[in-house]
Amino acid sequence: MQSSHLPDSHTFKKRRVAFLEPHLDMATNPSLVCLIRALRRCGAQVDVFMPFSRNFPSLDNAFSRYPFPSSPLLWYGDVTSTFRNWYGHFRFRPQGIKRLLTPGYYDLILGIDSAGVIQGYEIARKSNVPLVYLSFEIFFHNELRNLSELKEKEIETQASQFADLIIIQDESRARLLATENNLPLNRFAYLALSPEGPAETKRSDFLRGRFGISSKQTIVLHSGSFAPWTCAEEILDSVNSWPLDFVLVIHTQYRNRPNRKFSRAKHKIPNVIFSSEPLPIEDYNEMLASADIGLSLYKSFPGSRYTQKNVETIGLSSGKFAFYMKYGLPVVSIKQQMYARLLQDYHFGENIDTFSELPSALSRLKLNFCYHRSEAVRLFSERLDFNVHWPKLAERFLQVMR
């Protein structure tokens, strides 16, 4: 994976790069944030077109920011976010659109997921600019439920076929997207959804101090969305059968409104702790360093194009899995083929078949904690670290720029 030529501060000097990010939560996408920072370190001017929300961690100010080029939504989840997006749309959108549509202004356009690559496709065609498709979510024709989703999929397929380069997290997801959108595999590049290294092995007392957890208890962390597709109900049902010295911490990176069952569980299950306030990145890292074991549990859940086959085959598209590896947290997953393959070479945890196996899996990981911890760090350093992928990816960017 390593390249003989390491990108330096002059690699992308005087190059202008536009990111079209339709999501509110870019700050929670580690590889996307790392990619922007790496391009800037290598001399590029980076502009990001995206909406704003106060419900997610804020970004640094290392790039220019403009509203996403589509029409604004009527509601962004709260009054402040809605006001700021509408204000930005009318105040800054004309300047951003002018840049996007000026032939020769940008050297590269990167469209994130379906909505991003669709907008990028329209702009790249008109401005004759190379287009890169960053795919973090895969939508499948046979799972789409209405005409608008089917129409979007049709345009996304066309846009992806126009793209000069497609970035995806692993080979399994590349084969899925290639089949779904009729794409050649030689147009793909790989970037795990992961932060940059080095791995962190220093332990922290963040969670123990914050919640009064005894040093004799083992902390199991569930980080990220807590919902049916992340096995929320099964996790809560399983906790009562865990060893008595285990405590579960459920942390989400955004302010959520859990349903009534989860809210009641907060008060009824003594060894479950809920944490739903966003943390600054420094505190988030401290939290990870203070946990002992991580849960990376996903299942297909009908009703949404995001939570069916896209989740079944999540693989290296799970950011929390990469964060767990960076901080040396042994991981329990369930029926994940990619993790099962990785476990053949890196003994970072256990990939169980049923939730009845979860208590014993946790006990085994605790028994051999130091070994599994070192294997998790090794996996991160050799396969997941953004810096492992960046030299090769930088070369591919240079190849597609005209």
Beta strands, then each sheet from edge to edge (+ up, - down):
strand 1: 16-20
strand 2: 45-49
strand 3: 64-66
strand 4: 108-112
strand 5: 131-134
strand 6: 165-168
strand 7: 188-190
strand 8: 218-223
strand 9: 246-251
strand 10: 272-275
strand 11: 293-296
strand 12: 331-334
strand 13: 349-352
sheet 1: 3+ 2+ 1+ 4+ 5+ 6+ 7+
sheet 2: 10+ 9+ 8+ 11+ 12+ 13+
end
